[in-house]
Each structure stands twice: as structure tokens, then as C-alpha cells.
Amino acid sequence: MNLYDATVPIFTKHLRAIDKWLDKAVALADQKKFDPEVLLNARLAPDQYPFLRQIQSACDQAKWACAKMCGKEGPAHPDNEKTVADLRARLKTVVEYLATFKPEDFTGAEERPVRHGYFPEGKHVRGGDYLDHLALPNFHFHLTTAYAILRHNGVELGKFDYLSEVPFK
């Protein structure tokens, strides 16, 4: 399997799912008569990122994974979102960026050295290892935590809201 198939379509479907989660979060806020932005700052633990930062982090993992494995520099986003509309715009921007990748961009990606600012100085990992051991687990960590924050705050999400776009035959 080309690493394209393990990245771009997977990241894209999950980032699109978040937009649907936001629909449900806004609906709950409307029903309960509170500002939906309250949910953006909700967190599960005092020392954990809030929902907003979890989504920003998931977006970062998706764009950086694809860029780094293809030997490119991903776009920088200032993490200045404050509203649901801002967050939707961030999701849209990242999905549009992911759409610029083609399967051939990932040729050689499995063996390509990947470096990251938080790696020990001078260290790298193979692209395939980066995806398996860092990018996908980090992406799903932030996605799962964001999902749990919304569930904890009463947003009615189910397993298929998380799984999203399952290609049933």
C-alpha cells in the first residue's frame, strides 16, 4: 500500500467528521441556551489541552505527516482560532491542503528520513516509522481526546461519528 492511502484519505475523512461534531455541539448549545464557544475551552483534565487545541493539534499532525513524508514543508497556522467558525475554517484549510497531495508524492516516503523539531538533535526516523509510531497515534490521540471532551459535555456523539465514512460494501 502506498503511504498516500494510509494518510491523505484517512486524515481527510476524520477532519471532515469534526465538522459534523461541531454541528452537534452547536445544536446542544442552542438547545441548552449556552454559547457554543464554551465547548472550545472545555477539557478533561486541568493539565490537558482544551477541545480547541486538540483540534488544532490533529490538524497539525495531518498536515505535517503528509508534508514531512513527502519531503515538503507544511503550511504554518498561527493557532489563533477563537470561535466555531474559526475552527471550521482551519479544518477546511487543512483538508484543502491535504487535497494537493497525489499518490506519486509519496514515492519513497516509507524510507525518506523525517526530522521534527521535537526529536533529539540530529535524529530522524524513516517515513514509515514516523507514520506508524508518531503521526497516526498522535493524530488519533488528539481526535479521541476532542471526541471525549464533547461527549463529557453532553454532545451526543456515537462510535460512527468517530469512525466516519466507513466504506461498507
N, C-alpha and C positions, 0 to 999 in steps of 0.2 A: 504494500500500500504506500502510495506517495504521501509524504507528510502533509501535503496540502489537504488531503481528505481527512486527516486527523486534527486539523486546525481550523482553517477558514470556515467550513460549513458548521462545525461544532460550536466554535465561538459565536458565529453569527446567529445561529438559532437560539442560543442561550441569551445573548444580548437582546434579541428581539422579544424573548419571553419576559424580560424585565419590564419592558414597556407595558405588557399586559398586566404584570403585577402592579405597576403603578396605577393602571386603570382601576384595579380592585382596591388599592389603598385610597385613592381619591374618592371612590364610591363609599367606602367605610367612613371616611372623614365627613363627607356630605351627609350621610345617614345619621352619624353621631354628632354632627354640628361642631366639628373642630377643624382647625387649619391643617391641611394635609402636610404642610411643611414640618409640622411637629414630628411626623414619622421619619423625616430625613435625618433628624438628630437623635433618633432612638437607637439604643444599643443594648446588648445583652449583659454586659459587664462594664463597670466603671473604667477599666483599663483597656477596653476594646474599642476599635473604630466604630463610629455610628453608621447607620444604613448608607448615608450619602457617600462616605469614604469607602465603604465596602464595594459600592458600585463603581466608583472611580478606580479602585484597585483592580476590579475584574476587567474593566475596560483597558487599563494599562497592561495587565497580563496578556490579554488577547493581542493587542497591537504590537507589544514588544516581542512576544513569542514569534509572531509571523515575521516581523522585521528582522530580528536577530538571526533567525534560522535561514533567512534569505540573504543575509549579508548586507542588510539595509539599516538605515537609521529611522526609527519610528517617529511619528509626529509628537511634539510636546504639547501637553494640555495643562493649563495653569491650575487646575483643581479649584476653580472659583465658583462652582455651581452652588446656588442657594435655594433654588425653587424646583418644583417638579418639572416645570417647563425647561429649566436649565439642564436638568438631568436627562430629560428626553432628548434634548439637542446633543448632549455629549454622547449618548448611546447611538444616535443617528450618525454622528460624525465618525465614530469608530467603526460602525457597520459599513459605512461608505468607504472608509479606508481599507477595511478587510476585502471589500469587493474589488480593489485594484490588484489583488494578488491573483496569479494564474498558477495552475499546477506546475508549469515549467520553471517558475520562480523557485520552487523547492527542490530542483535537481541538485543533488549533492548536499542537501540540508542535513541529512542524518549524520554525516561526518564533519560538517563545517564547524570549526571552533566557535563557540559562543562565549562572549565575555559580558560581564554585567558589573555595574558599579558596586554591588554588594558582595561580589565574590572576593576571596582573598587576593591581594595584589599579585598580578602576574598569572593568575589561574584562569582556566577556562574549562568548559565541558563540551562534549560533542553535541551537535544539534538534537539528535535523537534522545540523548540523555537529558538535555535541557527540557525538552518537551515532557518526557516521562516522569522526571524526578522533581521538576520545578514549575514549569509553566502550567501544565494541566492541573496538578494538585493545588497550586496557588489560586488559579482561576476558580476552581470548584470550591476551594475553601471560602473565598470571598463571596461567591454566589450563594453557597449554602448558608453562610452567616447572614447575608442580607435576607434570604428567604426566612430564616428563623426569626430575625428581628420583626419582620412583618407579621409572621404567624403569632409571635409572642404578643403583639399589639392588636390582635384580633382580626387581621386581614384574612379572609377566607381563601386560602391557597391550598391546593391539594398536590399530590405527587405528580400528576400530569401537568400541573402548572410549572413545576420544576423541570420535568423531563422534556416537555415541549416538542412539538412537531415530530413525534415518533413515526417513522416510515412504515406503518403497518401495511401488510400485503393482504 
